[in-house]
Amino acid sequence: MEDQVSIRIRNIRKNYGNVKVLRDVSMDVSKGELFGLIGPDGAGKTSIFRIITTLILPDEGEVSVNGKDVVKNYRYVRSITGYMPGKFSLYQDLTVDENISFFASVFNTDFDPDYAMIRDMYAQLAPFSNRRAGKLSGGMKQKLALCCALIHQPEILILDEPTTGVDAVSRKEFWEILQMLKQTGITTMVSTPYMDEADQCDRVAMIQNGKILQTDTPKDITRNFTRKVMAIRTNNNYQSINHLKQFEHTRSVYPFGEYIHFIPTSNEIETGQISTYLKDKGESDIELHCIEPDIEDCFMELMRENN
């Protein structure tokens, strides 16, 4: 239903000179949803967020927030939206409290440490309240930026790659914060290049080269993947990848942590055929088994189909 849609994007295009950044992008984000925009650097994620937050204009297409056009009603959109850009953009020479107080004044509100949306985060920042923002750790900078984005109690939160460049513990903590915020009813749209973070979202849109490849729940994306996926490890994974690229039954092969993920041209291909081929190529210590696909496997296959 129309009144359940928080962000509506229809056929937006954006070019920077001769570079096509967004190509007929369309999607809906429901109210109260935690929606992920998943894709590598340069896919177009930041351009989408800048259009939603009224920082740039689309060349074609329309975007509305709570039913209001972002171009005609940019003041309204800015008043109900919290935006955390990918690059840390707070004032490095101001303290934690000074940054939060400044952003509160911009939105004509007060800085209240007990405000529900920021209370738990600020409790972690409070011991460093007089420390300059530029001297904070990556995880603390992240929490400070989120506090500033939430200080005016927005209905919509836009986060551009908030976990890039921070440690694994800080990444985990940040997603726990987003799950807690979801309970308040806020609509959150977050982008990330990390495929493993897709499972944290209600729904995700996969984007590559300015084009949406698929939009669905993470569970349904993997459930609807019909190709066989094999995990392989040998005494020399790099060499094995090169061998498999030449194998007549290879559809795709790519490194995946300490393993190789291999997708054959047909689901009829058995693990024994792959093992025999690698042995004939001189590989040893071969570990090979079929696995359930994850989001990254689905993304790699979608990229292949759309190239």
LINRA-V755607 format. One record per residue. N is the residue number from 0. RES is the residue in three letters. SS is DSSP state (A for helix, B for strand, O for the rest). D_LAST is the distance of its C-alpha to the last C-alpha in whole Angstrom. Layout:
N RES SS D_LAST
N RES SS D_LAST
This chain:
0 MET O 34
1 GLU A 34
2 ASP A 36
3 GLN A 34
4 VAL B 31
5 SER B 32
6 ILE B 28
7 ARG B 27
8 ILE B 24
9 ARG B 23
10 ASN B 20
11 ILE B 20
12 ARG B 19
13 LYS B 20
14 ASN B 19
15 TYR B 21
16 GLY O 22
17 ASN O 19
18 VAL B 17
19 LYS B 15
20 VAL B 16
21 LEU B 16
22 ARG B 14
23 ASP B 16
24 VAL B 17
25 SER B 19
26 MET B 21
27 ASP B 25
28 VAL B 27
29 SER B 30
30 LYS O 33
31 GLY O 34
32 GLU O 30
33 LEU B 29
34 PHE B 25
35 GLY B 22
36 LEU B 19
37 ILE B 17
38 GLY O 15
39 PRO O 15
40 ASP O 17
41 GLY O 15
42 ALA O 13
43 GLY O 16
44 LYS A 19
45 THR A 22
46 SER A 21
47 ILE A 21
48 PHE A 24
49 ARG A 26
50 ILE A 26
51 ILE A 27
52 THR O 30
53 THR O 31
54 LEU O 30
55 ILE O 28
56 LEU O 27
57 PRO O 24
58 ASP O 24
59 GLU B 23
60 GLY B 24
61 GLU B 26
62 VAL B 27
63 SER B 30
64 VAL B 32
65 ASN O 35
66 GLY O 34
67 LYS B 35
68 ASP B 33
69 VAL O 32
70 VAL O 33
71 LYS O 36
72 ASN O 37
73 TYR A 36
74 ARG A 39
75 TYR A 39
76 VAL A 35
77 ARG A 36
78 SER A 40
79 ILE A 38
80 THR B 35
81 GLY B 35
82 TYR B 32
83 MET B 31
84 PRO O 29
85 GLY O 27
86 LYS O 30
87 PHE O 33
88 SER O 35
89 LEU O 38
90 TYR O 41
91 GLN O 42
92 ASP O 46
93 LEU O 46
94 THR B 47
95 VAL A 46
96 ASP A 48
97 GLU A 48
98 ASN A 44
99 ILE A 45
100 SER A 48
101 PHE A 46
102 PHE A 43
103 ALA A 46
104 SER A 48
105 VAL A 45
106 PHE O 44
107 ASN O 48
108 THR O 48
109 ASP O 50
110 PHE O 49
111 ASP O 50
112 PRO O 49
113 ASP O 50
114 TYR O 48
115 ALA O 46
116 MET O 42
117 ILE O 43
118 ARG A 46
119 ASP A 45
120 MET A 42
121 TYR A 45
122 ALA A 48
123 GLN A 45
124 LEU A 45
125 ALA A 49
126 PRO A 50
127 PHE A 48
128 SER O 49
129 ASN O 51
130 ARG O 48
131 ARG B 46
132 ALA A 43
133 GLY A 42
134 LYS A 44
135 LEU O 42
136 SER O 40
137 GLY A 36
138 GLY A 36
139 MET A 39
140 LYS A 38
141 GLN A 35
142 LYS A 38
143 LEU A 40
144 ALA A 37
145 LEU A 36
146 CYS A 40
147 CYS A 40
148 ALA A 37
149 LEU A 39
150 ILE O 42
151 HIS O 43
152 GLN O 42
153 PRO O 39
154 GLU O 37
155 ILE B 34
156 LEU B 32
157 ILE B 29
158 LEU B 28
159 ASP B 25
160 GLU O 25
161 PRO O 28
162 THR O 28
163 THR O 26
164 GLY O 29
165 VAL O 31
166 ASP O 33
167 ALA A 32
168 VAL A 35
169 SER A 35
170 ARG A 31
171 LYS A 33
172 GLU A 36
173 PHE A 34
174 TRP A 32
175 GLU A 35
176 ILE A 36
177 LEU A 34
178 GLN A 35
179 MET A 38
180 LEU A 37
181 LYS A 36
182 GLN O 39
183 THR O 40
184 GLY O 38
185 ILE O 36
186 THR B 32
187 THR B 30
188 MET B 27
189 VAL B 25
190 SER B 22
191 THR B 21
192 PRO O 19
193 TYR O 21
194 MET A 19
195 ASP A 23
196 GLU A 24
197 ALA A 22
198 ASP A 25
199 GLN A 28
200 CYS O 26
201 ASP O 27
202 ARG B 24
203 VAL B 20
204 ALA B 17
205 MET B 14
206 ILE B 13
207 GLN B 10
208 ASN O 10
209 GLY O 12
210 LYS B 11
211 ILE B 13
212 LEU B 11
213 GLN B 14
214 THR B 18
215 ASP B 21
216 THR O 23
217 PRO A 22
218 LYS A 24
219 ASP A 23
220 ILE A 19
221 THR A 20
222 ARG A 23
223 ASN O 20
224 PHE O 18
225 THR O 19
226 ARG O 18
227 LYS O 21
228 VAL B 20
229 MET B 23
230 ALA B 24
231 ILE B 25
232 ARG B 28
233 THR O 30
234 ASN O 32
235 ASN O 29
236 ASN A 26
237 TYR A 24
238 GLN A 26
239 SER A 25
240 ILE A 21
241 ASN A 21
242 HIS A 23
243 LEU A 21
244 LYS A 18
245 GLN O 20
246 PHE O 21
247 GLU O 20
248 HIS O 20
249 THR B 17
250 ARG B 14
251 SER B 13
252 VAL B 16
253 TYR B 16
254 PRO B 20
255 PHE B 21
256 GLY O 24
257 GLU O 27
258 TYR B 25
259 ILE B 22
260 HIS B 20
261 PHE B 19
262 ILE B 17
263 PRO B 18
264 THR O 17
265 SER O 20
266 ASN O 22
267 GLU O 25
268 ILE O 25
269 GLU O 27
270 THR A 28
271 GLY A 31
272 GLN A 28
273 ILE A 26
274 SER A 29
275 THR A 31
276 TYR A 28
277 LEU A 28
278 LYS A 32
279 ASP A 32
280 LYS O 30
281 GLY O 33
282 GLU O 31
283 SER O 34
284 ASP O 34
285 ILE O 32
286 GLU B 31
287 LEU B 29
288 HIS B 28
289 CYS B 26
290 ILE B 25
291 GLU O 24
292 PRO O 21
293 ASP O 21
294 ILE A 18
295 GLU A 16
296 ASP A 16
297 CYS A 14
298 PHE A 12
299 MET A 11
300 GLU A 10
301 LEU A 9
302 MET A 6
303 ARG A 5
304 GLU A 6
305 ASN A 4
306 ASN O 0
